[in-house]
Amino acid sequence: MGLLESKTFADLGLSPKVQAAVTAAGYSIPTPIQAAAIPVAITGRDVLGIAQTGTGKTASFVLPMIHRLESGRARARMPRSLILAPTRELAAQVAQSFEKYGVNHKLAVALLIGGVSMDEQVKKLDRGVDVLIATPGRLLDHFGRGRIMLMGVEILVIDEADRMLDMGFIPDIEKICKLLPPRRQTLFFSATMPPEITRLVNQFLKEPVRVEVAKPATTAKTITQRFIYCANGEDWSKRDTLRNMIRDGNVKNAIIFCNRKRDVAVLYKSLSKHGFNAGELHGDMDQGRRTETLERFRKGEIQLLAASDVAARGLDIPDVSHVFNFDLPWAADDYVHRIGRTGRAGREGFSASLVSPDDLKFVKDIEKVTGEGAVWLGDAPSEEDIADAGKRRRGRGGRSGSKSAPAPRGGRDREARNAPRSKPAGEQSEQRSERNERPARSERRPPAEQPTIAATPEPASAATAEGKPRRAPARSAPRQQERRADAWTDAPKPKSSHAKTARPAATESSRPEQAERKGGNNDRLGFAENVPAFMRRPARPLKVPGRG
């Protein structure tokens, strides 16, 4: 469907109450996605909206929903409409849009997200809600507990569908869609259309009107994009580069993205240590702290926000001057969503991405998606660096991909492990033959009929030359084994008549006699009959004084 030529919201067919709320909010001219999607959504048809982030997608489904929900009444535990969002922050932002545009209506809105008390949510559901905004996991949790019924949903909205795919929510979306009545209106919004999303559209939308106002995964023209090559590649060096850019770049406020939650925490502590007014936002924070941090950033109380991708999409923070990618995202589409936090609503924006040697391969993917070549600040990577992108490996001590790179920590252990491989072939063959000559472990354990190892005992006169019996060096091993046997067999004996029949523990004085009785012709120390097999070790011969 082509774009509708509209000058004001009055041309879109919205009710007077909705138009009044839009005017009170300070808007008069709709964005392209709003101008194309709102007139279709008002008629009740399904809509497939494809547009880049920051184009006003939220209002393109919130306004027609308010228009259609003006008539009717909510019933207990049966919401009239359902909006699914991938993250708690995006769901809370949609709820704020209903508060802003629904000031002239008495619509009941409930927000079902994790990290918030379920009791308050249940109370709202019991009273009945017109609009239910939820993340998939929390919605299925309430449904599984019997606290909500979905057969009364008239309008379904799936926002940021490709983000749902990235976060693994597609199975939950399919399950929820099957619980809804088939006769409903579905508004489906996504920035990109990968094959899995296309399959979902074909399965759950009926003859949707496709509204596409920009090429998928393109960046706004108002954003200046730059890349900085960090040849060192270490995080401490990248943090130093980032601090210099913040000091010299006239940064009003900025979002700094990391790929991992733990890196967000480290970066936040580093910025705070160096005197910057910073905050952090990642998935391990409880919902209260996340909401408070976002609100403080919106109000300007926090200048720098270190964040993971939980803040990359859908968050409407209108006046962000800079976006820094401390780590380049692994997916090129995520780069588009990240830098889309700046340059919103026609404003000028600036993005800078720190690129380590290991990240050069991601730059190529970003160039393909955006259709623009990378513009480097400072020294650009050499052709050799670009050719080696992706071939380097990171060790605990740093990069060790090139041949000339110093050995990482733990290299001495690696050399020790690899030492046998570098020995000459003749020496290796000698080692193998020596190993082959050694008896196997099962062969080294002498059975009862084998002769003892000491085949030539010393004469008795030599053993008793000074009147002292010569102690065999292996005598302590049988004693230890006998003690171990006692540990298995001599449990604490109950005070009963059965205790008299228990086998008495062997004393130190009786051990030679027991050895003589049980050893027989083998001259070996006897073991308890019930010693476990894994404790039976080959016993060396015991020389008893007077025998020889």
C-alpha positions as CSV (number, residue, x, y, z in Angstrom):
1,M,0.0,0.0,0.0
2,G,1.4,3.4,-0.9
3,L,1.7,6.2,1.6
4,L,-1.3,8.3,2.2
5,E,-0.9,12.0,1.5
6,S,-1.9,13.5,4.9
7,K,-1.2,16.8,6.4
8,T,-2.8,16.5,9.8
9,F,-4.2,13.8,12.1
10,A,-7.6,15.1,11.3
11,D,-7.3,13.4,7.8
12,L,-6.8,10.0,9.3
13,G,-10.4,9.4,10.5
14,L,-9.7,9.4,14.2
15,S,-12.5,10.3,16.6
16,P,-12.7,13.8,18.0
17,K,-11.6,12.7,21.5
18,V,-8.5,11.0,20.1
19,Q,-7.7,14.0,17.9
20,A,-8.0,16.3,20.9
21,A,-5.6,14.1,22.9
22,V,-3.0,14.1,20.1
23,T,-3.3,17.9,19.8
24,A,-2.9,18.2,23.6
25,A,0.3,16.1,23.4
26,G,1.8,18.6,20.9
27,Y,1.5,16.6,17.6
28,S,-0.1,17.8,14.5
29,I,1.6,16.0,11.5
30,P,1.7,12.2,11.5
31,T,4.8,10.2,10.6
32,P,4.8,8.1,7.4
33,I,4.1,4.9,9.3
34,Q,1.2,6.6,11.2
35,A,-0.3,8.1,8.1
36,A,-0.2,4.7,6.3
37,A,-1.3,2.4,9.2
38,I,-3.9,4.3,11.2
39,P,-6.6,4.6,8.5
40,V,-6.3,0.8,7.7
41,A,-6.3,-0.2,11.4
42,I,-9.5,1.9,12.1
43,T,-11.4,-0.3,9.6
44,G,-10.6,-3.5,11.5
45,R,-8.3,-5.1,8.9
46,D,-5.0,-6.8,9.8
47,V,-1.9,-4.7,9.4
48,L,1.7,-5.8,8.7
49,G,3.9,-2.7,9.5
50,I,7.5,-2.7,8.6
51,A,9.5,0.4,9.6
52,Q,12.8,1.3,11.2
53,T,13.0,2.2,14.8
54,G,12.1,5.7,15.9
55,T,9.4,6.2,13.2
56,G,6.4,6.4,15.6
57,K,5.2,2.8,15.4
58,T,3.8,2.9,18.9
59,A,1.3,5.6,18.1
60,S,0.3,3.9,14.8
61,F,-1.4,1.1,16.8
62,V,-2.2,2.9,20.1
63,L,-4.4,5.6,18.4
64,P,-6.6,3.3,16.3
65,M,-7.0,0.9,19.4
66,I,-8.3,3.8,21.5
67,H,-10.6,4.8,18.7
68,R,-12.1,1.2,18.4
69,L,-12.3,0.6,22.2
70,E,-14.4,3.7,22.8
71,S,-17.6,1.6,22.7
72,G,-17.9,-1.5,24.8
73,R,-17.2,-2.6,28.3
74,A,-14.5,-4.8,29.9
75,R,-15.4,-7.9,31.8
76,A,-13.6,-9.5,34.7
77,R,-10.5,-11.5,33.7
78,M,-11.4,-11.1,30.0
79,P,-9.3,-8.3,28.4
80,R,-10.7,-6.7,25.3
81,S,-7.3,-6.2,23.6
82,L,-3.8,-7.6,24.0
83,I,-0.4,-6.0,23.3
84,L,2.7,-8.2,23.4
85,A,6.1,-6.6,23.9
86,P,9.5,-8.3,24.1
87,T,10.9,-6.4,27.1
88,R,9.5,-4.9,30.3
89,E,10.8,-1.4,29.3
90,L,9.0,-1.4,26.0
91,A,5.8,-2.7,27.6
92,A,5.9,0.1,30.2
93,Q,6.5,2.6,27.4
94,V,3.4,1.4,25.6
95,A,1.4,1.8,28.8
96,Q,2.6,5.4,29.1
97,S,1.4,6.0,25.5
98,F,-2.1,4.9,26.5
99,E,-2.0,7.3,29.4
100,K,-1.0,10.2,27.2
101,Y,-3.4,9.5,24.3
102,G,-6.3,8.2,26.4
103,V,-6.7,11.2,28.7
104,N,-10.3,11.7,27.3
105,H,-11.3,8.0,27.8
106,K,-11.8,5.8,30.8
107,L,-10.0,2.8,29.5
108,A,-8.7,0.4,32.1
109,V,-5.1,-0.6,31.3
110,A,-3.1,-3.4,33.0
111,L,0.6,-4.1,32.7
112,L,1.8,-7.7,33.1
113,I,5.6,-7.8,33.3
114,G,8.1,-9.6,35.4
115,G,9.8,-8.1,38.5
116,V,6.5,-6.7,39.7
117,S,4.1,-8.0,42.4
118,M,1.5,-10.4,40.8
119,D,-1.1,-9.5,43.4
120,E,-1.7,-6.0,42.1
121,Q,-1.8,-7.4,38.6
122,V,-4.5,-9.9,39.6
123,K,-6.6,-7.2,41.3
124,K,-6.7,-5.2,38.0
125,L,-7.6,-8.4,36.0
126,D,-10.4,-9.1,38.4
127,R,-11.9,-5.7,37.9
128,G,-11.7,-6.1,34.1
129,V,-9.3,-4.3,31.6
130,D,-9.8,-2.8,28.2
131,V,-6.1,-3.0,27.3
132,L,-3.7,-5.6,28.5
133,I,0.0,-5.0,27.8
134,A,2.3,-7.9,28.6
135,T,5.5,-9.7,28.0
136,P,4.9,-13.3,26.8
137,G,6.4,-15.1,29.8
138,R,4.3,-13.3,32.5
139,L,1.1,-13.6,30.4
140,L,1.5,-17.4,30.1
141,D,2.2,-17.5,33.8
142,H,-1.1,-15.8,34.7
143,F,-2.9,-17.9,32.2
144,G,-1.5,-21.1,33.6
145,R,-2.7,-20.1,37.0
146,G,-6.2,-19.6,35.7
147,R,-6.2,-15.8,36.4
148,I,-7.0,-14.7,32.9
149,M,-9.1,-15.7,30.0
150,L,-8.3,-14.7,26.4
151,M,-11.4,-15.6,24.5
152,G,-12.6,-12.0,24.6
153,V,-9.6,-10.4,22.9
154,E,-10.8,-8.3,19.9
155,I,-7.4,-6.7,18.9
156,L,-4.0,-8.3,19.1
157,V,-0.8,-6.3,18.7
158,I,2.6,-7.9,18.4
159,D,5.3,-5.2,18.7
160,E,9.0,-5.6,17.7
161,A,8.4,-9.1,16.3
162,D,12.0,-9.5,15.1
163,R,13.2,-8.7,18.7
164,M,10.8,-11.5,19.9
165,L,12.6,-13.8,17.5
166,D,16.0,-12.8,18.8
167,M,14.9,-13.4,22.4
168,G,13.4,-16.8,21.7
169,F,9.8,-15.8,22.3
170,I,8.4,-17.2,19.0
171,P,7.1,-20.5,20.6
172,D,5.3,-18.4,23.3
173,I,3.8,-16.2,20.6
174,E,2.5,-19.2,18.8
175,K,1.0,-20.6,21.9
176,I,-0.7,-17.3,22.8
177,C,-2.1,-16.8,19.3
178,K,-3.7,-20.3,19.5
179,L,-5.5,-19.3,22.7
180,L,-7.1,-16.2,21.1
181,P,-10.4,-16.2,19.2
182,P,-9.9,-16.6,15.4
183,R,-12.1,-13.7,14.6
184,R,-9.9,-10.8,15.8
185,Q,-7.8,-8.0,14.4
186,T,-4.0,-8.4,14.4
187,L,-1.6,-5.6,14.1
188,F,1.9,-6.9,13.5
189,F,5.0,-4.6,13.6
190,S,8.6,-5.5,12.9
191,A,11.7,-3.7,11.7
192,T,13.0,-6.6,9.7
193,M,11.3,-9.7,8.1
194,P,13.5,-12.8,8.6
195,P,12.0,-16.1,7.3
196,E,10.7,-17.1,10.8
197,I,8.8,-13.9,11.1
198,T,7.3,-14.3,7.6
199,R,6.1,-17.8,8.6
200,L,4.4,-16.3,11.7
201,V,2.7,-13.7,9.6
202,N,1.4,-16.2,7.1
203,Q,0.1,-18.4,10.0
204,F,-1.8,-15.8,12.1
205,L,-2.6,-12.8,9.9
206,K,-5.5,-12.9,7.5
207,E,-4.9,-10.9,4.2
208,P,-2.9,-8.2,6.0
209,V,-2.3,-4.8,4.5
210,R,1.5,-4.4,4.2
211,V,2.7,-1.0,5.2
212,E,6.4,-0.4,4.6
213,V,7.7,3.1,4.9
214,A,11.4,2.5,4.7
215,K,13.8,-0.1,3.5
216,P,14.2,-2.7,6.3
217,A,17.3,-2.2,8.6
218,T,18.3,1.2,7.3
219,T,19.6,3.9,9.5
220,A,18.2,7.4,9.8
221,K,19.9,10.0,7.6
222,T,20.1,12.4,10.5
223,I,22.6,10.2,12.3
224,T,26.4,10.7,11.8
225,Q,28.1,7.4,12.0
226,R,31.8,7.0,12.9
227,F,34.1,4.0,13.7
228,I,37.2,4.1,15.8
229,Y,39.8,1.3,15.4
230,C,41.3,0.2,18.7
231,A,44.4,-1.8,17.6
232,N,45.2,-2.9,21.1
233,G,41.8,-4.6,21.4
234,E,41.9,-4.8,25.2
235,D,38.9,-3.5,27.2
236,W,41.0,-1.2,29.4
237,S,42.3,0.5,26.3
238,K,38.8,0.8,24.8
239,R,37.5,2.4,28.1
240,D,40.4,5.0,27.9
241,T,39.4,5.8,24.3
242,L,35.8,6.1,25.3
243,R,36.5,8.5,28.1
244,N,38.6,10.8,25.8
245,M,35.7,10.8,23.3
246,I,33.2,11.8,25.9
247,R,35.4,14.6,27.2
248,D,36.2,16.0,23.8
249,G,32.9,15.3,21.9
250,N,30.5,17.8,23.4
251,V,28.3,14.9,24.7
252,K,25.0,16.1,26.2
253,N,23.9,12.6,27.1
254,A,24.7,9.2,25.7
255,I,23.8,5.5,25.7
256,I,26.8,3.2,25.7
257,F,26.1,-0.4,24.6
258,C,27.9,-3.5,25.6
259,N,27.3,-7.1,24.5
260,R,27.4,-8.7,27.9
261,K,25.7,-7.8,31.2
262,R,28.9,-8.2,33.2
263,D,30.7,-5.8,30.8
264,V,28.0,-3.2,31.5
265,A,28.6,-3.4,35.2
266,V,32.4,-3.1,34.7
267,L,32.0,-0.1,32.4
268,Y,29.6,1.6,34.8
269,K,32.0,1.2,37.7
270,S,34.9,2.5,35.5
271,L,33.0,5.6,34.4
272,S,31.8,6.4,38.0
273,K,35.4,6.0,39.2
274,H,36.6,8.5,36.7
275,G,34.1,11.1,37.8
276,F,31.4,10.7,35.1
277,N,27.7,10.9,35.9
278,A,26.7,7.4,34.8
279,G,24.0,4.7,35.3
280,E,23.6,1.1,34.3
281,L,20.8,-0.9,32.7
282,H,20.9,-4.6,32.1
283,G,18.8,-7.7,32.6
284,D,20.2,-8.8,36.0
285,M,18.8,-5.6,37.7
286,D,15.4,-5.8,39.4
287,Q,12.5,-4.0,37.7
288,G,12.4,-1.2,40.2
289,R,16.0,-0.2,39.7
290,R,15.6,-0.5,35.9
291,T,12.5,1.8,35.9
292,E,14.2,4.3,38.2
293,T,17.4,4.4,36.1
294,L,15.5,5.0,32.9
295,E,13.4,7.7,34.4
296,R,16.4,9.5,35.8
297,F,18.1,9.3,32.4
298,R,15.0,10.7,30.7
299,K,15.0,13.6,33.2
300,G,18.7,14.4,32.6
301,E,19.7,13.3,36.1
302,I,22.0,10.7,34.5
303,Q,24.3,11.8,31.6
304,L,25.7,8.4,30.5
305,L,23.8,5.2,30.5
306,A,25.8,1.9,30.1
307,A,23.3,-0.6,28.8
308,S,22.9,-4.1,27.3
309,D,20.6,-4.7,24.3
310,V,17.6,-4.8,26.7
311,A,17.6,-1.0,26.1
312,A,18.4,-1.2,22.3
313,R,14.9,-1.3,20.9
314,G,11.6,0.6,21.2
315,L,12.6,2.9,24.1
316,D,11.4,6.3,23.3
317,I,14.0,8.7,24.8
318,P,13.6,11.5,22.4
319,D,16.6,13.7,23.0
320,V,19.7,11.4,23.1
321,S,22.7,13.2,21.5
322,H,25.1,10.3,21.3
323,V,25.2,6.5,21.1
324,F,28.5,4.7,21.7
325,N,29.0,1.0,20.8
326,F,31.6,-0.1,23.3
327,D,31.2,-3.6,21.7
328,L,30.1,-4.0,18.2
329,P,26.9,-6.1,18.2
330,W,27.1,-9.6,16.9
331,A,24.1,-9.1,14.5
332,A,24.2,-6.2,12.0
333,D,20.5,-5.6,12.6
334,D,21.1,-4.8,16.2
335,Y,23.5,-2.1,15.2
336,V,20.7,-0.4,13.4
337,H,18.4,-0.6,16.5
338,R,21.1,0.6,18.8
339,I,22.1,3.8,17.0
340,G,18.4,4.4,16.4
341,R,18.2,5.7,20.0
342,T,19.7,8.9,18.7
343,G,18.6,11.1,15.8
344,R,14.9,10.6,16.6
345,A,12.0,12.7,15.3
346,G,14.2,14.5,12.8
347,R,16.9,15.5,15.4
348,E,20.6,15.4,14.7
349,G,22.4,12.4,16.2
350,F,25.9,11.0,16.5
351,S,27.1,7.4,16.9
352,A,30.6,6.1,17.4
353,S,31.6,2.4,17.5
354,L,34.8,1.1,19.0
355,V,36.2,-1.7,16.8
356,S,38.8,-4.2,18.0
357,P,40.8,-6.4,15.6
358,D,38.4,-9.2,16.4
359,D,35.4,-7.0,15.5
360,L,36.5,-6.1,12.0
361,K,34.4,-8.9,10.5
362,F,31.3,-7.3,12.0
363,V,32.0,-4.0,10.3
364,K,31.7,-5.8,6.9
365,D,28.2,-7.1,7.9
366,I,27.1,-3.6,9.1
367,E,28.2,-2.1,5.8
368,K,26.1,-4.6,3.9
369,V,23.0,-3.9,6.0
370,T,23.3,-0.1,6.0
371,G,24.5,0.2,2.4
372,E,27.2,2.7,3.6
373,G,30.9,2.4,4.0
374,A,32.5,2.8,7.4
375,V,34.0,6.2,8.1
376,W,37.0,6.0,10.5
377,L,38.1,8.5,13.1
378,G,41.9,8.4,13.4
379,D,43.9,5.6,11.9
380,A,41.9,3.2,9.8
381,P,42.7,-0.6,10.0
382,S,45.2,-1.8,7.4
383,E,44.4,-4.2,4.6
384,E,46.3,-6.8,6.5
385,D,44.2,-6.2,9.6
386,I,41.0,-6.5,7.6
387,A,42.2,-9.7,5.9
388,D,43.0,-11.2,9.3
389,A,39.6,-10.3,10.8
390,G,38.0,-13.3,12.5
391,K,41.2,-15.3,12.5
392,R,42.5,-14.1,15.8
393,R,41.9,-15.8,19.1
394,R,41.6,-14.2,22.4
395,G,43.4,-15.8,25.4
396,R,43.3,-14.9,29.0
397,G,46.3,-12.6,28.5
398,G,45.1,-10.9,25.3
399,R,45.1,-11.6,21.6
400,S,47.2,-14.5,20.5
401,G,46.1,-15.0,16.9
402,S,49.2,-13.8,15.1
403,K,52.4,-15.8,15.0
404,S,54.5,-12.9,16.4
405,A,52.1,-12.3,19.4
406,P,53.6,-13.1,22.8
407,A,52.5,-16.3,24.5
408,P,49.5,-15.8,26.7
409,R,49.4,-16.7,30.4
410,G,49.5,-20.3,30.9
411,G,51.7,-20.8,27.9
412,R,54.2,-22.7,29.9
413,D,51.6,-25.3,30.7
414,R,50.6,-25.6,27.1
415,E,54.3,-26.1,26.2
416,A,54.5,-28.8,28.8
417,R,51.4,-30.5,27.5
418,N,52.6,-30.3,23.9
419,A,56.2,-31.3,24.7
420,P,55.9,-35.0,23.7
421,R,54.7,-34.1,20.3
422,S,57.9,-32.2,19.5
423,K,60.3,-35.1,20.4
424,P,62.1,-37.0,17.7
425,A,60.4,-40.0,16.2
426,G,63.0,-42.4,17.5
427,E,62.6,-41.2,21.0
428,Q,58.8,-41.4,20.8
429,S,59.1,-45.0,19.5
430,E,61.4,-45.9,22.4
431,Q,58.9,-44.4,24.9
432,R,56.1,-46.4,23.3
433,S,58.1,-49.6,23.4
434,E,58.9,-49.0,27.0
435,R,55.3,-48.5,27.8
436,N,54.4,-51.6,26.0
437,E,56.9,-53.6,28.0
438,R,55.3,-52.5,31.3
439,P,52.7,-54.9,32.5
440,A,49.1,-53.8,32.4
441,R,47.4,-52.7,35.6
442,S,45.4,-55.9,35.7
443,E,48.6,-57.9,35.2
444,R,50.4,-56.0,37.9
445,R,47.9,-57.2,40.5
446,P,49.2,-60.7,41.5
447,P,46.6,-63.4,41.9
448,A,46.7,-65.8,44.8
449,E,48.7,-68.5,42.9
450,Q,51.4,-66.1,41.7
451,P,54.7,-66.2,43.6
452,T,55.6,-63.2,45.8
453,I,57.6,-60.3,44.4
454,A,60.5,-60.7,46.7
455,A,62.0,-63.9,45.3
456,T,65.4,-63.7,47.1
457,P,64.9,-62.7,50.8
458,E,67.9,-61.8,52.9
459,P,69.2,-64.3,55.3
460,A,67.8,-64.3,58.8
461,S,71.2,-63.7,60.4
462,A,71.6,-60.5,58.5
463,A,68.1,-59.4,59.5
464,T,68.9,-60.0,63.2
465,A,72.5,-59.1,63.3
466,E,72.0,-56.5,66.1
467,G,69.2,-58.3,67.8
468,K,66.5,-56.2,66.2
469,P,64.2,-57.6,63.6
470,R,64.5,-55.9,60.2
471,R,61.3,-54.1,59.4
472,A,60.0,-54.6,55.9
473,P,59.4,-51.3,54.1
474,A,56.0,-52.4,52.9
475,R,54.7,-53.3,56.3
476,S,52.8,-50.0,56.7
477,A,50.7,-50.6,53.6
478,P,49.0,-53.8,54.9
479,R,48.3,-52.0,58.2
480,Q,46.7,-49.1,56.4
481,Q,44.7,-51.5,54.3
482,E,43.6,-53.4,57.4
483,R,42.6,-50.1,59.0
484,R,40.6,-49.2,55.9
485,A,39.0,-52.6,56.1
486,D,38.1,-52.0,59.7
487,A,36.5,-48.7,58.7
488,W,34.2,-50.6,56.4
489,T,33.4,-53.5,58.7
490,D,33.7,-52.3,62.3
491,A,30.7,-50.0,62.6
492,P,29.7,-48.9,66.1
493,K,28.1,-52.0,67.7
494,P,24.7,-51.7,69.3
495,K,24.3,-52.8,72.9
496,S,22.4,-56.0,72.2
497,S,23.0,-59.7,72.1
498,H,23.9,-59.5,68.5
499,A,27.0,-57.5,69.3
500,K,28.6,-60.6,70.7
501,T,28.7,-62.3,67.3
502,A,30.4,-59.4,65.6
503,R,34.0,-60.0,64.4
504,P,36.4,-58.6,66.9
505,A,38.8,-55.9,65.6
506,A,42.3,-57.0,65.0
507,T,44.8,-55.8,67.6
508,E,48.4,-54.8,66.9
509,S,49.8,-57.9,68.8
510,S,47.6,-60.4,66.9
511,R,48.3,-59.2,63.4
512,P,51.5,-61.3,62.8
513,E,49.6,-64.5,64.0
514,Q,46.6,-63.6,61.8
515,A,49.0,-63.0,58.9
516,E,50.6,-66.4,59.4
517,R,47.3,-68.2,59.7
518,K,45.6,-66.5,56.7
519,G,48.7,-66.1,54.5
520,G,49.4,-69.8,54.1
521,N,52.1,-70.5,51.6
522,N,51.8,-67.1,50.1
523,D,53.2,-65.3,53.1
524,R,50.7,-62.5,52.7
525,L,48.7,-60.5,55.2
526,G,45.0,-61.5,55.2
527,F,42.2,-59.1,54.5
528,A,38.6,-59.0,55.8
529,E,36.4,-61.0,53.6
530,N,34.0,-58.1,52.8
531,V,36.6,-55.4,51.8
532,P,35.3,-53.7,48.6
533,A,37.1,-54.7,45.4
534,F,38.4,-51.2,44.7
535,M,40.3,-51.1,48.0
536,R,42.2,-54.4,47.4
537,R,45.7,-53.6,46.3
538,P,48.6,-56.0,45.7
539,A,50.3,-56.6,49.0
540,R,54.0,-57.1,49.2
541,P,55.4,-60.0,51.2
542,L,55.7,-59.5,54.9
543,K,58.8,-60.8,56.6
544,V,58.0,-62.3,59.9
545,P,60.8,-62.6,62.4
546,G,62.0,-66.2,62.8
547,R,61.0,-67.2,59.3
548,G,63.2,-67.0,56.4
